[in-house]
Amino acid sequence: GLSARERQVAELLILGPRTDEIAARLHISRHTLRDHVKSIFAKVGATSRSELTALVGGAPAPDLV
């Protein structure tokens, strides 16, 4: 499963803010955000934001909230 922080990041990725906005909102660097995104994609089998959104049906899945 995803860590609590990965769930936060995944939810924001699905909602659509830009990478810079997500990093600022979570008070983390872009590098740290990129690491979280890589981990999320690896865990759920996605290769892009749009694929992540499609995998969870366009809305945050219960395990992503």
N, C-alpha and C positions, 0 to 999 in steps of 0.2 A: 504494500500500500504506500500511499504518499504520506510524507510527513505533514505536520500542521502547516508549516511554511510553504511547502510545495502545493498544498491544497489552496492556500491563499493566492499564490502565484497563478495556479491553473485557473481559478475563478476569474482573476483579473484578465488573464490572456483571453479567455472566452468572451468576456465583456467588451474587449476591444481597445482599451487605451494603448497608446504607444509605449514602447519599451522604456523610454526616459520617464514617462509619467508613472509607470508601474514602479520603477526603481525609486523615484522620489516619494511616492505614496507609502512605500514600505520602508523607506529610510535605509536602503541598501545600495551598493554600487551596481553599475550596469554589469560588471564582471560577475558579481555574486548572483545577480538575476539570471544571467546567461547560464551559469552553472545549475541553477534551479530548473531552468527551462530544459536544458539537456537531460537532466535526471528525470523530469516529468515525462518528456517524450519517450525516453528509454523504457520507463516503467509502464506506460500505457500503449506503446507501439505507434506513436504518432511521429510524423516528420515535419509538421507545420502547425501553425495556429488553426488554420482552417480544418486540417485533419483532426486535431484535438477536439474542436467544436463538433465536427461530424460524429466523432466517436462517442461523445456524450449527448448526442441528440440536440445540439444547439442550446442546451441549458446545462448548468452545472449539475453533474451527477451527484447523488447523495454522498459518495465518498470523496467528492471534490470540494464540498462546501465546508 
